[in-house]
Amino acid sequence: MKFLGLIPARGGSKSIPHKNIVDLSGKPLLSYTIEAAQGSRHLDRVILSTDDAEIAEVGRSYGVEIPFMRPEELARDDTPSIEVVAHILDWLKENESWQPEAVVLLQPTSPLRTAVHIDEAVDLFVAKKADTVVSVIEVPHRFSPYSIMQLEDGYLRDFWTEDVEFDRYRRQEMPKLYARNGPAILVTKTDVILDSNSFYGSKVIPYIMREEVSIDIDNYHDLELASAIIENPVK
């Protein structure tokens, strides 16, 4: 199978200006994802999709491919990622007669995801004959919908009110739940993307990652936490 590694990095960002190239431990945030993708043994091509000249300059300095600049209409705050990916697939087919069997979407806001993680997710995709593999983390029991509460008329009430077949106040009895960690990695068949306009086919397999490598940079606190982990790695 041919795998396209795709890094979407538009210029607009509200929480951190120019977030995708903000400094993280002496390197632009984007560089961590580029290097992870380049280190993968599975990705046939790695392409950066951006509408921003500064981001493109950083990307080129790290050797990533940028076949074209993303059109303005695909770089708005509310532009669905699926439209960005479908546009690139169409462009590659029309201009280069090239199309991968699967796309590996790699958000630049996941700097602790490595080439090893990418390859393990792709290996899982192939071994399980999946439509989609998505990276997830196990939801801590204190954040389970069976545990959380909500405010109603100024009073805390249980969010989950339906009967369940286990003691939802005992951590040991709660079912394991999973949440996407960005996602840091999303592997999807090209046919699923183009035929159903979705990243998720009928057979979705989880790639479970540890919490400490699943940081998704959204604010300055996330940057500080990621920097601390990078500069003081667990041995």
PyMOL commands that set and color helices and strands:
alter all, ss='L'
color gray80, all
select helices_A, chain A and resi 19-21+29-38+53-61+72-74+81-96+115-127+141-143+171-173+190-196+211-213+220-231
alter helices_A, ss='H'
color red, helices_A
select strands_A, chain A and resi 3-8+23-24+27-28+45-49+102-105+132-138+149-152+155-158+178-180+186-189+204-208
alter strands_A, ss='S'
color yellow, strands_A
deselect
rebuild
show_as cartoon
